[in-house]
């Protein structure tokens, strides 16, 4: 089985400038990934640097996985 690691990042902004991502935002992203990604992802990790939130995902769909809107 081939495994693909995908990484996405979003500059979401922050009230105190570009310094942090608020914990409730991280929690919301994690909840969304848990709810909508469970059938697609083998594993994931959510991190942030400054006001950029990032999701690193491990899946078996390959590097050309088509985009899918869920909301």
C-alpha positions as CSV (number, residue, x, y, z in Angstrom):
1,X,0.0,0.0,0.0
2,X,1.3,3.4,-0.9
3,X,1.1,6.1,1.7
4,X,0.9,9.9,1.0
5,X,1.8,12.7,3.4
6,X,-0.1,15.9,2.6
7,X,0.4,19.2,4.3
8,X,-1.8,22.2,4.1
9,X,-1.5,25.6,5.8
10,X,-3.8,28.6,6.1
11,X,-2.8,32.1,7.2
12,X,-5.9,32.7,9.3
13,X,-5.0,36.0,11.0
14,X,-5.2,36.7,14.7
15,X,-6.4,39.6,16.9
16,X,-3.0,40.4,18.4
17,X,-1.4,40.5,14.9
18,X,0.6,37.6,13.5
19,X,1.7,36.1,16.8
20,X,-0.5,33.1,17.6
21,X,-3.6,31.0,16.8
22,X,-6.2,31.0,19.6
23,X,-6.8,27.6,21.2
24,X,-10.5,27.6,20.4
25,X,-9.6,27.9,16.7
26,X,-7.2,25.0,16.9
27,X,-9.9,23.0,18.7
28,X,-12.5,23.8,16.0
29,X,-10.1,22.7,13.2
30,X,-9.3,19.5,15.0
31,X,-13.0,18.8,15.5
32,X,-13.7,19.4,11.8
33,X,-10.9,17.1,10.8
34,X,-12.0,14.4,13.2
35,X,-15.6,14.6,11.9
36,X,-15.0,15.0,8.2
37,X,-11.6,13.3,7.7
38,X,-12.1,10.0,9.5
39,X,-12.9,8.1,6.3
40,X,-10.0,9.6,4.4
41,X,-7.2,10.0,6.8
42,X,-5.0,7.4,8.5
43,X,-3.5,10.0,10.8
44,X,-3.1,13.7,11.1
45,X,-1.3,16.4,13.1
46,X,-2.5,20.0,13.7
47,X,0.1,22.6,14.4
48,X,0.6,26.4,14.1
49,X,3.4,28.9,13.7
50,X,2.4,32.5,14.3
51,X,-1.1,32.9,12.9
52,X,-0.7,30.1,10.3
53,X,-2.5,26.9,11.2
54,X,-1.3,23.7,9.5
55,X,-2.6,20.2,9.0
56,X,-0.3,17.3,8.2
57,X,-2.2,14.3,7.0
58,X,-1.4,10.7,6.2
59,X,-3.7,9.0,3.7
60,X,-3.7,6.4,0.9
61,X,-5.4,8.4,-1.8
62,X,-2.2,9.5,-3.6
63,X,-0.8,12.9,-4.4
64,X,-3.5,13.7,-7.0
65,X,-6.4,13.4,-4.6
66,X,-9.2,15.5,-6.0
67,X,-10.5,18.4,-3.9
68,X,-13.8,18.0,-2.3
69,X,-15.9,20.6,-0.7
70,X,-17.6,19.6,2.5
71,X,-19.2,22.8,3.6
